[in-house]
Amino acid sequence: VVGDPGRLWVGGHRARTPASTWSGGIYPGGLPAHAVSRAWLKLDEAIAVFGLDLIRGQRVIELGAAPGGACQRLLESGLKVVGVDPAPVDSTVAAHPRFTQWRMRARDVPVRHLRGFDWLVADMNIDPSSTMEAVGRAVTARGTGFRGVIATLKLPAWSRALELDSWLDRFRHWGYEPVARQLSTAGRELSVYACRPAVPRFSSPRRRATRRRDG
């Protein structure tokens, strides 16, 4: 790192996971031409960074789905996807046989409808405290048993990052083990992956989330 013409800083770190070997911390993946939004790439990086083991046939619900990039990435892993958003998703995603959209706000979804899902994804353009409320409502609802949560916390100002410890404590209070990263493909936001204690946080480096395209 060059600080000024007369000073140079040199450092290093020990790579302990595949993601930590990325040069400059920049995710080497790219946005494919068929992706309907950059949310596809953000979720793709989150899957790689956190070593998520998505299994074909699992069910996932995304809060804040439009225009559907993240849903598209999940569909390509063989999951059954429900997208929650009052705005429409891209027609390519809407037409997929394993996709269903609930045209409503996250807070209007009846809690009984949140049962039976394996994963919860939340990426809403709202204050992070409101995102945490939506996530908390879902994971604490009677009968729900998400194995994992992937939540994007938008930061209207960088100073809001000082609240991260309290947000992670809330996940622990809900019975989840959280870890947070700022993804290289994202903007001023934090990505949090939280899993049940019985669910492995990181998969083996040899096991990667399935990526496939289905018609």
C-alpha positions in Angstrom: 0.0 0.0 0.0 1.5 3.3 -1.1 0.6 6.0 1.5 2.7 8.9 0.0 5.8 9.1 -2.2 8.1 8.6 0.7 6.3 5.8 2.5 5.4 2.2 1.6 3.5 -0.3 3.8 3.9 -4.0 3.2 1.9 -6.7 5.0 0.7 -10.2 4.7 -1.7 -12.8 6.0 -2.0 -16.5 6.3 -4.7 -17.9 4.0 -6.9 -20.3 6.0 -9.9 -20.6 3.6 -10.2 -20.7 -0.2 -11.9 -17.2 -0.1 -9.0 -15.7 1.7 -6.6 -16.4 -1.2 -8.4 -14.1 -3.5 -6.0 -11.4 -4.7 -6.8 -8.1 -3.0 -9.8 -9.7 -1.4 -11.6 -9.3 -4.8 -14.0 -12.1 -5.7 -12.8 -13.5 -9.1 -16.3 -14.4 -10.2 -18.1 -12.2 -12.8 -21.7 -11.3 -13.6 -23.0 -13.6 -16.4 -24.8 -12.1 -19.3 -28.0 -13.8 -18.5 -28.2 -12.4 -14.9 -31.2 -10.1 -14.4 -29.4 -7.9 -11.8 -26.1 -7.6 -9.8 -27.8 -9.3 -6.9 -26.9 -12.5 -8.7 -23.2 -11.8 -8.3 -23.5 -10.6 -4.7 -25.2 -13.9 -3.7 -22.7 -15.9 -5.7 -19.9 -14.3 -3.7 -21.7 -14.9 -0.4 -22.1 -18.6 -1.3 -18.4 -18.8 -2.0 -17.2 -16.7 1.0 -19.3 -18.5 3.5 -18.9 -21.9 1.9 -22.7 -22.5 1.8 -23.8 -26.0 1.0 -27.0 -25.5 -1.0 -28.8 -28.8 -1.7 -31.0 -29.3 -4.7 -34.7 -29.4 -3.7 -34.3 -27.2 -0.6 -36.8 -24.4 -0.1 -35.7 -20.8 0.3 -37.6 -17.5 0.8 -36.1 -14.2 -0.1 -37.4 -10.9 1.4 -36.8 -8.1 -1.0 -36.6 -10.2 -4.2 -37.2 -7.7 -7.0 -35.9 -7.7 -9.7 -34.9 -11.3 -9.0 -31.1 -11.6 -9.4 -30.6 -13.5 -6.1 -33.6 -15.7 -6.8 -32.2 -16.5 -10.2 -28.9 -17.6 -8.6 -30.8 -19.8 -6.1 -32.8 -21.4 -8.9 -29.7 -22.2 -10.7 -28.6 -24.2 -7.6 -31.7 -26.3 -7.9 -33.7 -24.7 -5.0 -37.4 -24.0 -4.8 -37.7 -20.2 -4.4 -40.3 -17.9 -3.0 -39.6 -14.2 -3.6 -41.4 -11.6 -1.4 -41.6 -8.1 -2.9 -44.5 -5.8 -3.9 -42.5 -4.9 -7.1 -42.5 -7.4 -10.0 -39.5 -9.6 -10.7 -38.0 -10.0 -14.1 -40.1 -12.2 -16.5 -37.3 -14.7 -16.9 -37.4 -15.4 -13.1 -41.2 -15.2 -12.9 -41.6 -17.8 -15.5 -39.4 -20.4 -13.8 -41.4 -23.5 -12.7 -39.7 -23.5 -9.3 -40.3 -19.9 -8.5 -43.3 -18.3 -6.8 -43.7 -14.6 -6.0 -45.7 -13.1 -3.1 -46.5 -9.6 -4.1 -46.4 -8.0 -0.7 -44.1 -6.4 1.9 -42.2 -8.7 4.2 -44.1 -7.5 7.2 -47.4 -8.4 5.6 -46.5 -12.1 5.1 -48.5 -14.2 7.5 -46.1 -15.9 9.9 -47.7 -19.3 9.2 -46.6 -19.0 5.6 -42.9 -18.8 6.7 -42.9 -22.4 7.8 -41.2 -25.2 5.8 -38.3 -23.2 4.4 -34.7 -24.3 4.7 -33.1 -20.9 4.0 -34.0 -17.3 4.5 -32.4 -14.6 2.3 -33.0 -10.9 3.0 -31.8 -8.0 0.8 -34.1 -5.0 1.2 -33.4 -1.4 0.4 -34.4 -0.3 3.9 -32.7 0.7 7.1 -30.7 -2.1 8.7 -32.7 -2.0 11.9 -35.9 -2.7 9.8 -34.1 -5.5 8.0 -33.2 -7.0 11.4 -36.9 -6.7 12.5 -38.0 -8.5 9.4 -35.5 -11.3 9.9 -36.3 -11.6 13.6 -40.0 -11.9 12.8 -39.3 -14.8 10.4 -36.8 -16.8 12.5 -38.7 -16.5 15.7 -42.1 -17.4 14.2 -43.6 -20.6 15.6 -42.9 -23.6 13.4 -40.1 -22.1 11.4 -36.7 -23.9 11.3 -34.4 -22.1 8.9 -31.0 -23.9 8.7 -29.4 -20.7 7.6 -30.0 -17.0 7.0 -28.2 -14.7 4.5 -29.0 -11.1 5.4 -27.8 -7.9 3.7 -27.6 -4.9 6.0 -27.6 -1.6 4.0 -25.6 1.2 5.7 -27.0 4.6 5.0 -23.8 5.9 6.6 -20.6 4.1 7.4 -21.1 5.0 11.1 -23.9 2.5 11.3 -21.3 -0.3 11.0 -20.7 0.4 14.7 -24.0 -1.3 15.4 -22.7 -4.6 13.9 -21.9 -6.2 17.3 -25.4 -5.6 18.5 -26.9 -7.0 15.3 -24.8 -10.2 15.6 -25.8 -10.5 19.3 -29.5 -10.5 18.1 -28.8 -13.4 15.8 -27.2 -15.3 18.8 -30.3 -14.5 20.9 -32.4 -16.1 18.1 -30.3 -19.3 18.3 -28.0 -18.7 15.4 -24.2 -18.4 15.0 -23.4 -15.4 12.8 -20.4 -14.2 10.8 -20.2 -11.0 8.8 -18.3 -9.8 5.8 -18.2 -6.9 3.5 -18.4 -8.4 0.0 -16.2 -7.1 -2.7 -19.1 -7.2 -5.2 -21.4 -5.1 -2.9 -21.5 -1.5 -1.9 -22.0 0.2 1.4 -23.5 -2.8 3.1 -22.6 -5.9 5.2 -23.5 -9.5 4.5 -24.3 -11.7 7.5 -24.5 -15.5 7.3 -26.1 -17.1 10.4 -26.7 -20.8 10.9 -28.0 -23.1 13.5 -25.3 -24.5 15.8 -25.9 -28.0 14.4 -25.4 -26.8 10.8 -21.7 -26.6 9.6 -20.8 -22.9 9.0 -18.3 -23.7 6.3 -18.4 -26.7 3.9 -15.2 -28.5 2.9 -13.1 -26.6 0.3 -13.9 -29.6 -2.0 -17.6 -29.1 -1.7 -19.0 -26.1 -3.5 -22.6 -24.9 -3.9 -24.0 -26.4 -7.1 -24.2 -23.9 -10.0 -26.4 -24.9 -12.9 -28.8 -23.4 -15.3 -32.2 -24.9 -15.6 -34.7 -24.1 -18.3 
